[in-house]
Amino acid sequence: SMTVSNSHGMTVVMSTFRISNDSVTINDVEGPIKCSPDDAGVYSYKISAGKLILHLINDPCDGRANTLSDKEWMIVKKQ
C-alpha cells in the first residue's frame, strides 16, 4: 500500500499495489484525490539505489499517471 500526504500531513490518496512479473497494478482506495476504483493503473517498475521508478503502461486516470510516471519515489518515515 501507499499513502501520499500533503505538506501538512493530510492524506490525499491511499492506494494498493499488486505486483505480477515485471509490472505493478495500482488501485486508489481512499482520499480526496483518488481515482475511480474501477480505473486500475498498470506500470512497469524498477528499484535502484533505494528508489522506485514507475513507467506508464496504461492508466485511465490522467492525474495518477501524470503524478507517478517517470519520477523517483522513496520511503519517508513519519516524524
Gaussian input, Z-matrix of N, CA and C with variables (Angstrom, degrees):
# hf/3-21g

backbone

0 1
 N
 C     1     B1
 C     2     B2     1     A1
 N     3     B3     2     A2     1     D1
 C     4     B4     3     A3     2     D2
 C     5     B5     4     A4     3     D3
 N     6     B6     5     A5     4     D4
 C     7     B7     6     A6     5     D5
 C     8     B8     7     A7     6     D6
 N     9     B9     8     A8     7     D7
 C    10    B10     9     A9     8     D8
 C    11    B11    10    A10     9     D9
 N    12    B12    11    A11    10    D10
 C    13    B13    12    A12    11    D11
 C    14    B14    13    A13    12    D12
 N    15    B15    14    A14    13    D13
 C    16    B16    15    A15    14    D14
 C    17    B17    16    A16    15    D15
 N    18    B18    17    A17    16    D16
 C    19    B19    18    A18    17    D17
 C    20    B20    19    A19    18    D18
 N    21    B21    20    A20    19    D19
 C    22    B22    21    A21    20    D20
 C    23    B23    22    A22    21    D21
 N    24    B24    23    A23    22    D22
 C    25    B25    24    A24    23    D23
 C    26    B26    25    A25    24    D24
 N    27    B27    26    A26    25    D25
 C    28    B28    27    A27    26    D26
 C    29    B29    28    A28    27    D27
 N    30    B30    29    A29    28    D28
 C    31    B31    30    A30    29    D29
 C    32    B32    31    A31    30    D30
 N    33    B33    32    A32    31    D31
 C    34    B34    33    A33    32    D32
 C    35    B35    34    A34    33    D33
 N    36    B36    35    A35    34    D34
 C    37    B37    36    A36    35    D35
 C    38    B38    37    A37    36    D36
 N    39    B39    38    A38    37    D37
 C    40    B40    39    A39    38    D38
 C    41    B41    40    A40    39    D39
 N    42    B42    41    A41    40    D40
 C    43    B43    42    A42    41    D41
 C    44    B44    43    A43    42    D42
 N    45    B45    44    A44    43    D43
 C    46    B46    45    A45    44    D44
 C    47    B47    46    A46    45    D45
 N    48    B48    47    A47    46    D46
 C    49    B49    48    A48    47    D47
 C    50    B50    49    A49    48    D48
 N    51    B51    50    A50    49    D49
 C    52    B52    51    A51    50    D50
 C    53    B53    52    A52    51    D51
 N    54    B54    53    A53    52    D52
 C    55    B55    54    A54    53    D53
 C    56    B56    55    A55    54    D54
 N    57    B57    56    A56    55    D55
 C    58    B58    57    A57    56    D56
 C    59    B59    58    A58    57    D57
 N    60    B60    59    A59    58    D58
 C    61    B61    60    A60    59    D59
 C    62    B62    61    A61    60    D60
 N    63    B63    62    A62    61    D61
 C    64    B64    63    A63    62    D62
 C    65    B65    64    A64    63    D63
 N    66    B66    65    A65    64    D64
 C    67    B67    66    A66    65    D65
 C    68    B68    67    A67    66    D66
 N    69    B69    68    A68    67    D67
 C    70    B70    69    A69    68    D68
 C    71    B71    70    A70    69    D69
 N    72    B72    71    A71    70    D70
 C    73    B73    72    A72    71    D71
 C    74    B74    73    A73    72    D72
 N    75    B75    74    A74    73    D73
 C    76    B76    75    A75    74    D74
 C    77    B77    76    A76    75    D75
 N    78    B78    77    A77    76    D76
 C    79    B79    78    A78    77    D77
 C    80    B80    79    A79    78    D78
 N    81    B81    80    A80    79    D79
 C    82    B82    81    A81    80    D80
 C    83    B83    82    A82    81    D81
 N    84    B84    83    A83    82    D82
 C    85    B85    84    A84    83    D83
 C    86    B86    85    A85    84    D84
 N    87    B87    86    A86    85    D85
 C    88    B88    87    A87    86    D86
 C    89    B89    88    A88    87    D87
 N    90    B90    89    A89    88    D88
 C    91    B91    90    A90    89    D89
 C    92    B92    91    A91    90    D90
 N    93    B93    92    A92    91    D91
 C    94    B94    93    A93    92    D92
 C    95    B95    94    A94    93    D93
 N    96    B96    95    A95    94    D94
 C    97    B97    96    A96    95    D95
 C    98    B98    97    A97    96    D96
 N    99    B99    98    A98    97    D97
 C   100   B100    99    A99    98    D98
 C   101   B101   100   A100    99    D99
 N   102   B102   101   A101   100   D100
 C   103   B103   102   A102   101   D101
 C   104   B104   103   A103   102   D102
 N   105   B105   104   A104   103   D103
 C   106   B106   105   A105   104   D104
 C   107   B107   106   A106   105   D105
 N   108   B108   107   A107   106   D106
 C   109   B109   108   A108   107   D107
 C   110   B110   109   A109   108   D108
 N   111   B111   110   A110   109   D109
 C   112   B112   111   A111   110   D110
 C   113   B113   112   A112   111   D111
 N   114   B114   113   A113   112   D112
 C   115   B115   114   A114   113   D113
 C   116   B116   115   A115   114   D114
 N   117   B117   116   A116   115   D115
 C   118   B118   117   A117   116   D116
 C   119   B119   118   A118   117   D117
 N   120   B120   119   A119   118   D118
 C   121   B121   120   A120   119   D119
 C   122   B122   121   A121   120   D120
 N   123   B123   122   A122   121   D121
 C   124   B124   123   A123   122   D122
 C   125   B125   124   A124   123   D123
 N   126   B126   125   A125   124   D124
 C   127   B127   126   A126   125   D125
 C   128   B128   127   A127   126   D126
 N   129   B129   128   A128   127   D127
 C   130   B130   129   A129   128   D128
 C   131   B131   130   A130   129   D129
 N   132   B132   131   A131   130   D130
 C   133   B133   132   A132   131   D131
 C   134   B134   133   A133   132   D132
 N   135   B135   134   A134   133   D133
 C   136   B136   135   A135   134   D134
 C   137   B137   136   A136   135   D135
 N   138   B138   137   A137   136   D136
 C   139   B139   138   A138   137   D137
 C   140   B140   139   A139   138   D138
 N   141   B141   140   A140   139   D139
 C   142   B142   141   A141   140   D140
 C   143   B143   142   A142   141   D141
 N   144   B144   143   A143   142   D142
 C   145   B145   144   A144   143   D143
 C   146   B146   145   A145   144   D144
 N   147   B147   146   A146   145   D145
 C   148   B148   147   A147   146   D146
 C   149   B149   148   A148   147   D147
 N   150   B150   149   A149   148   D148
 C   151   B151   150   A150   149   D149
 C   152   B152   151   A151   150   D150
 N   153   B153   152   A152   151   D151
 C   154   B154   153   A153   152   D152
 C   155   B155   154   A154   153   D153
 N   156   B156   155   A155   154   D154
 C   157   B157   156   A156   155   D155
 C   158   B158   157   A157   156   D156
 N   159   B159   158   A158   157   D157
 C   160   B160   159   A159   158   D158
 C   161   B161   160   A160   159   D159
 N   162   B162   161   A161   160   D160
 C   163   B163   162   A162   161   D161
 C   164   B164   163   A163   162   D162
 N   165   B165   164   A164   163   D163
 C   166   B166   165   A165   164   D164
 C   167   B167   166   A166   165   D165
 N   168   B168   167   A167   166   D166
 C   169   B169   168   A168   167   D167
 C   170   B170   169   A169   168   D168
 N   171   B171   170   A170   169   D169
 C   172   B172   171   A171   170   D170
 C   173   B173   172   A172   171   D171
 N   174   B174   173   A173   172   D172
 C   175   B175   174   A174   173   D173
 C   176   B176   175   A175   174   D174
 N   177   B177   176   A176   175   D175
 C   178   B178   177   A177   176   D176
 C   179   B179   178   A178   177   D177
 N   180   B180   179   A179   178   D178
 C   181   B181   180   A180   179   D179
 C   182   B182   181   A181   180   D180
 N   183   B183   182   A182   181   D181
 C   184   B184   183   A183   182   D182
 C   185   B185   184   A184   183   D183
 N   186   B186   185   A185   184   D184
 C   187   B187   186   A186   185   D185
 C   188   B188   187   A187   186   D186
 N   189   B189   188   A188   187   D187
 C   190   B190   189   A189   188   D188
 C   191   B191   190   A190   189   D189
 N   192   B192   191   A191   190   D190
 C   193   B193   192   A192   191   D191
 C   194   B194   193   A193   192   D192
 N   195   B195   194   A194   193   D193
 C   196   B196   195   A195   194   D194
 C   197   B197   196   A196   195   D195
 N   198   B198   197   A197   196   D196
 C   199   B199   198   A198   197   D197
 C   200   B200   199   A199   198   D198
 N   201   B201   200   A200   199   D199
 C   202   B202   201   A201   200   D200
 C   203   B203   202   A202   201   D201
 N   204   B204   203   A203   202   D202
 C   205   B205   204   A204   203   D203
 C   206   B206   205   A205   204   D204
 N   207   B207   206   A206   205   D205
 C   208   B208   207   A207   206   D206
 C   209   B209   208   A208   207   D207
 N   210   B210   209   A209   208   D208
 C   211   B211   210   A210   209   D209
 C   212   B212   211   A211   210   D210
 N   213   B213   212   A212   211   D211
 C   214   B214   213   A213   212   D212
 C   215   B215   214   A214   213   D213
 N   216   B216   215   A215   214   D214
 C   217   B217   216   A216   215   D215
 C   218   B218   217   A217   216   D216
 N   219   B219   218   A218   217   D217
 C   220   B220   219   A219   218   D218
 C   221   B221   220   A220   219   D219
 N   222   B222   221   A221   220   D220
 C   223   B223   222   A222   221   D221
 C   224   B224   223   A223   222   D222
 N   225   B225   224   A224   223   D223
 C   226   B226   225   A225   224   D224
 C   227   B227   226   A226   225   D225
 N   228   B228   227   A227   226   D226
 C   229   B229   228   A228   227   D227
 C   230   B230   229   A229   228   D228
 N   231   B231   230   A230   229   D229
 C   232   B232   231   A231   230   D230
 C   233   B233   232   A232   231   D231
 N   234   B234   233   A233   232   D232
 C   235   B235   234   A234   233   D233
 C   236   B236   235   A235   234   D234

   B1=1.4506
   B2=1.5265
   B3=1.3028
   B4=1.4592
   B5=1.5239
   B6=1.3124
   B7=1.4546
   B8=1.5166
   B9=1.3183
   B10=1.4621
   B11=1.5175
   B12=1.3297
   B13=1.4655
   B14=1.5178
   B15=1.3345
   B16=1.4628
   B17=1.5322
   B18=1.3104
   B19=1.4623
   B20=1.5238
   B21=1.3305
   B22=1.4631
   B23=1.5252
   B24=1.3371
   B25=1.4572
   B26=1.5185
   B27=1.3333
   B28=1.4610
   B29=1.5331
   B30=1.3194
   B31=1.4555
   B32=1.5221
   B33=1.3394
   B34=1.4571
   B35=1.5285
   B36=1.3333
   B37=1.4659
   B38=1.5282
   B39=1.3375
   B40=1.4576
   B41=1.5150
   B42=1.3445
   B43=1.4596
   B44=1.5193
   B45=1.3254
   B46=1.4564
   B47=1.5247
   B48=1.3304
   B49=1.4622
   B50=1.5135
   B51=1.3138
   B52=1.4630
   B53=1.5255
   B54=1.3270
   B55=1.4603
   B56=1.5170
   B57=1.3273
   B58=1.4605
   B59=1.5206
   B60=1.3389
   B61=1.4666
   B62=1.5248
   B63=1.3212
   B64=1.4617
   B65=1.5304
   B66=1.3377
   B67=1.4631
   B68=1.5271
   B69=1.3132
   B70=1.4644
   B71=1.5293
   B72=1.3334
   B73=1.4623
   B74=1.5196
   B75=1.3185
   B76=1.4625
   B77=1.5242
   B78=1.3359
   B79=1.4657
   B80=1.5219
   B81=1.3218
   B82=1.4632
   B83=1.5171
   B84=1.3373
   B85=1.4561
   B86=1.5229
   B87=1.3285
   B88=1.4615
   B89=1.5104
   B90=1.3169
   B91=1.4578
   B92=1.5137
   B93=1.3328
   B94=1.4642
   B95=1.5251
   B96=1.3367
   B97=1.4717
   B98=1.5331
   B99=1.3434
   B100=1.4632
   B101=1.5264
   B102=1.3309
   B103=1.4618
   B104=1.5232
   B105=1.3071
   B106=1.4591
   B107=1.5303
   B108=1.3457
   B109=1.4675
   B110=1.5299
   B111=1.3322
   B112=1.4659
   B113=1.5286
   B114=1.3230
   B115=1.4641
   B116=1.5197
   B117=1.3156
   B118=1.4592
   B119=1.5224
   B120=1.3212
   B121=1.4578
   B122=1.5152
   B123=1.3173
   B124=1.4620
   B125=1.5281
   B126=1.3308
   B127=1.4581
   B128=1.5221
   B129=1.3299
   B130=1.4573
   B131=1.5262
   B132=1.3166
   B133=1.4552
   B134=1.5181
   B135=1.3345
   B136=1.4562
   B137=1.5245
   B138=1.3253
   B139=1.4589
   B140=1.5231
   B141=1.3234
   B142=1.4535
   B143=1.5284
   B144=1.3165
   B145=1.4715
   B146=1.5289
   B147=1.3344
   B148=1.4574
   B149=1.5146
   B150=1.3179
   B151=1.4601
   B152=1.5224
   B153=1.3196
   B154=1.4610
   B155=1.5173
   B156=1.3336
   B157=1.4596
   B158=1.5194
   B159=1.3290
   B160=1.4597
   B161=1.5235
   B162=1.3355
   B163=1.4630
   B164=1.5324
   B165=1.3015
   B166=1.4618
   B167=1.5228
   B168=1.3344
   B169=1.4638
   B170=1.5212
   B171=1.3559
   B172=1.4604
   B173=1.5213
   B174=1.3162
   B175=1.4594
   B176=1.5231
   B177=1.3433
   B178=1.4599
   B179=1.5316
   B180=1.3263
   B181=1.4697
   B182=1.5329
   B183=1.3188
   B184=1.4617
   B185=1.5263
   B186=1.3266
   B187=1.4579
   B188=1.5210
   B189=1.3203
   B190=1.4633
   B191=1.5217
   B192=1.3243
   B193=1.4646
   B194=1.5254
   B195=1.3218
   B196=1.4645
   B197=1.5228
   B198=1.3065
   B199=1.4628
   B200=1.5194
   B201=1.3327
   B202=1.4585
   B203=1.5163
   B204=1.3054
   B205=1.4540
   B206=1.5255
   B207=1.3389
   B208=1.4654
   B209=1.5269
   B210=1.3153
   B211=1.4644
   B212=1.5241
   B213=1.3208
   B214=1.4597
   B215=1.5262
   B216=1.3391
   B217=1.4605
   B218=1.5230
   B219=1.3262
   B220=1.4487
   B221=1.5191
   B222=1.3109
   B223=1.4572
   B224=1.5142
   B225=1.3189
   B226=1.4604
   B227=1.5221
   B228=1.3229
   B229=1.4559
   B230=1.5212
   B231=1.3464
   B232=1.4578
   B233=1.5174
   B234=1.3112
   B235=1.4743
   B236=1.4946
   A1=109.39
   A2=115.17
   A3=121.70
   A4=107.70
   A5=115.35
   A6=121.75
   A7=107.80
   A8=116.61
   A9=121.64
   A10=107.07
   A11=115.16
   A12=121.25
   A13=109.98
   A14=114.73
   A15=118.16
   A16=109.24
   A17=117.08
   A18=121.24
   A19=113.33
   A20=117.50
   A21=122.09
   A22=112.03
   A23=116.50
   A24=121.01
   A25=114.39
   A26=118.04
   A27=121.03
   A28=109.37
   A29=116.41
   A30=121.18
   A31=109.42
   A32=116.59
   A33=120.17
   A34=111.78
   A35=117.37
   A36=120.02
   A37=109.26
   A38=114.71
   A39=122.24
   A40=107.00
   A41=116.06
   A42=121.13
   A43=110.60
   A44=115.14
   A45=120.77
   A46=108.10
   A47=115.24
   A48=122.42
   A49=109.59
   A50=116.68
   A51=122.46
   A52=107.30
   A53=116.05
   A54=121.19
   A55=109.27
   A56=115.56
   A57=122.45
   A58=107.92
   A59=115.86
   A60=121.50
   A61=110.32
   A62=118.01
   A63=120.35
   A64=113.27
   A65=116.19
   A66=118.67
   A67=110.50
   A68=114.47
   A69=121.55
   A70=107.85
   A71=116.02
   A72=122.54
   A73=107.97
   A74=116.60
   A75=122.58
   A76=109.42
   A77=115.13
   A78=122.32
   A79=108.25
   A80=116.98
   A81=120.86
   A82=108.69
   A83=116.80
   A84=120.20
   A85=113.80
   A86=118.03
   A87=118.57
   A88=110.82
   A89=115.44
   A90=122.25
   A91=111.20
   A92=116.15
   A93=120.12
   A94=114.85
   A95=119.17
   A96=119.65
   A97=112.26
   A98=116.51
   A99=119.24
   A100=111.12
   A101=113.49
   A102=120.77
   A103=108.16
   A104=116.84
   A105=121.07
   A106=109.81
   A107=117.83
   A108=120.33
   A109=113.25
   A110=117.18
   A111=121.19
   A112=112.75
   A113=116.91
   A114=121.97
   A115=110.72
   A116=116.70
   A117=121.77
   A118=109.63
   A119=116.16
   A120=121.58
   A121=110.05
   A122=117.34
   A123=121.74
   A124=108.39
   A125=115.19
   A126=122.18
   A127=109.89
   A128=116.97
   A129=119.77
   A130=105.20
   A131=116.62
   A132=117.94
   A133=111.30
   A134=113.73
   A135=121.78
   A136=106.83
   A137=116.47
   A138=121.51
   A139=106.62
   A140=115.65
   A141=121.07
   A142=109.46
   A143=115.96
   A144=121.88
   A145=111.63
   A146=116.55
   A147=121.15
   A148=115.12
   A149=117.18
   A150=121.10
   A151=109.94
   A152=114.87
   A153=122.99
   A154=108.60
   A155=116.60
   A156=121.47
   A157=107.76
   A158=116.33
   A159=123.21
   A160=109.63
   A161=116.34
   A162=121.57
   A163=108.12
   A164=116.21
   A165=122.86
   A166=112.25
   A167=115.59
   A168=122.39
   A169=107.81
   A170=115.97
   A171=121.49
   A172=108.54
   A173=117.11
   A174=121.08
   A175=108.42
   A176=117.83
   A177=120.35
   A178=113.27
   A179=116.89
   A180=120.90
   A181=108.86
   A182=116.75
   A183=121.17
   A184=112.91
   A185=117.25
   A186=120.57
   A187=112.20
   A188=116.87
   A189=121.12
   A190=110.26
   A191=117.06
   A192=120.95
   A193=110.90
   A194=117.29
   A195=120.65
   A196=112.21
   A197=117.07
   A198=121.18
   A199=112.26
   A200=117.76
   A201=120.86
   A202=115.30
   A203=118.64
   A204=121.46
   A205=113.06
   A206=114.81
   A207=124.15
   A208=114.27
   A209=116.44
   A210=121.52
   A211=108.40
   A212=117.08
   A213=121.33
   A214=109.08
   A215=115.50
   A216=122.00
   A217=108.33
   A218=115.87
   A219=120.35
   A220=110.14
   A221=116.29
   A222=121.41
   A223=109.29
   A224=115.75
   A225=121.78
   A226=106.74
   A227=116.05
   A228=119.80
   A229=110.27
   A230=115.09
   A231=119.99
   A232=109.11
   A233=115.03
   A234=119.41
   A235=111.02
   D1=163.82
   D2=179.18
   D3=-142.89
   D4=139.54
   D5=173.10
   D6=-122.66
   D7=128.25
   D8=177.30
   D9=-110.01
   D10=127.95
   D11=-178.94
   D12=-118.90
   D13=155.95
   D14=175.74
   D15=-86.39
   D16=-177.32
   D17=-176.14
   D18=-65.98
   D19=-13.95
   D20=177.95
   D21=-96.32
   D22=2.77
   D23=178.93
   D24=86.47
   D25=2.85
   D26=179.07
   D27=-78.68
   D28=131.51
   D29=177.11
   D30=-69.46
   D31=127.27
   D32=178.65
   D33=-105.25
   D34=-24.84
   D35=175.14
   D36=-161.53
   D37=141.12
   D38=172.29
   D39=-120.20
   D40=136.16
   D41=-176.02
   D42=-134.39
   D43=156.02
   D44=172.92
   D45=-112.32
   D46=155.13
   D47=-178.74
   D48=-124.85
   D49=143.87
   D50=172.24
   D51=-131.15
   D52=117.86
   D53=-178.41
   D54=-95.45
   D55=133.51
   D56=177.83
   D57=-142.11
   D58=113.06
   D59=-177.82
   D60=56.63
   D61=-115.14
   D62=-175.86
   D63=-107.50
   D64=20.25
   D65=178.98
   D66=-133.56
   D67=162.89
   D68=177.81
   D69=-129.53
   D70=137.14
   D71=176.49
   D72=-106.78
   D73=130.47
   D74=-175.50
   D75=-117.64
   D76=130.52
   D77=174.50
   D78=-125.60
   D79=130.44
   D80=174.61
   D81=-80.82
   D82=140.98
   D83=-177.56
   D84=-118.65
   D85=-26.77
   D86=175.23
   D87=-163.21
   D88=166.55
   D89=179.69
   D90=119.24
   D91=155.62
   D92=-175.81
   D93=-67.42
   D94=-18.39
   D95=179.02
   D96=-114.05
   D97=19.87
   D98=-178.32
   D99=-65.88
   D100=151.54
   D101=173.12
   D102=-85.55
   D103=165.49
   D104=178.17
   D105=-57.32
   D106=138.86
   D107=178.06
   D108=-59.06
   D109=-22.64
   D110=178.81
   D111=-81.57
   D112=-10.39
   D113=-177.15
   D114=-99.31
   D115=82.06
   D116=178.58
   D117=-79.61
   D118=138.00
   D119=175.44
   D120=-101.49
   D121=139.88
   D122=179.26
   D123=-119.74
   D124=130.04
   D125=-176.14
   D126=-137.11
   D127=147.56
   D128=164.66
   D129=-83.82
   D130=161.77
   D131=-177.34
   D132=-144.09
   D133=158.14
   D134=176.04
   D135=-142.45
   D136=138.11
   D137=174.23
   D138=-114.83
   D139=123.01
   D140=-177.88
   D141=-145.42
   D142=129.96
   D143=178.55
   D144=53.59
   D145=39.21
   D146=178.22
   D147=75.57
   D148=10.26
   D149=-179.91
   D150=-118.53
   D151=144.59
   D152=178.70
   D153=-101.78
   D154=130.85
   D155=175.58
   D156=-123.36
   D157=123.70
   D158=179.36
   D159=-104.34
   D160=137.15
   D161=176.57
   D162=-119.49
   D163=126.13
   D164=-175.89
   D165=-60.57
   D166=128.23
   D167=168.08
   D168=-104.33
   D169=-53.63
   D170=178.35
   D171=-160.99
   D172=130.76
   D173=175.99
   D174=-154.49
   D175=114.06
   D176=179.77
   D177=-71.23
   D178=-10.30
   D179=-179.89
   D180=-97.57
   D181=101.37
   D182=-176.60
   D183=-59.47
   D184=-39.32
   D185=-179.24
   D186=-59.86
   D187=-44.94
   D188=179.16
   D189=-68.76
   D190=-44.36
   D191=-179.15
   D192=-59.81
   D193=-44.38
   D194=179.97
   D195=-68.51
   D196=-29.89
   D197=-179.43
   D198=-78.68
   D199=-42.14
   D200=-171.11
   D201=-90.16
   D202=-34.09
   D203=-168.05
   D204=-72.02
   D205=133.40
   D206=172.85
   D207=61.90
   D208=33.31
   D209=174.38
   D210=-122.21
   D211=157.08
   D212=177.27
   D213=-91.09
   D214=127.87
   D215=-179.75
   D216=-118.07
   D217=141.57
   D218=178.05
   D219=-140.65
   D220=160.62
   D221=177.86
   D222=-76.21
   D223=131.68
   D224=175.88
   D225=-120.44
   D226=125.19
   D227=179.90
   D228=-78.06
   D229=140.02
   D230=177.35
   D231=-67.47
   D232=143.88
   D233=178.64
   D234=-99.49

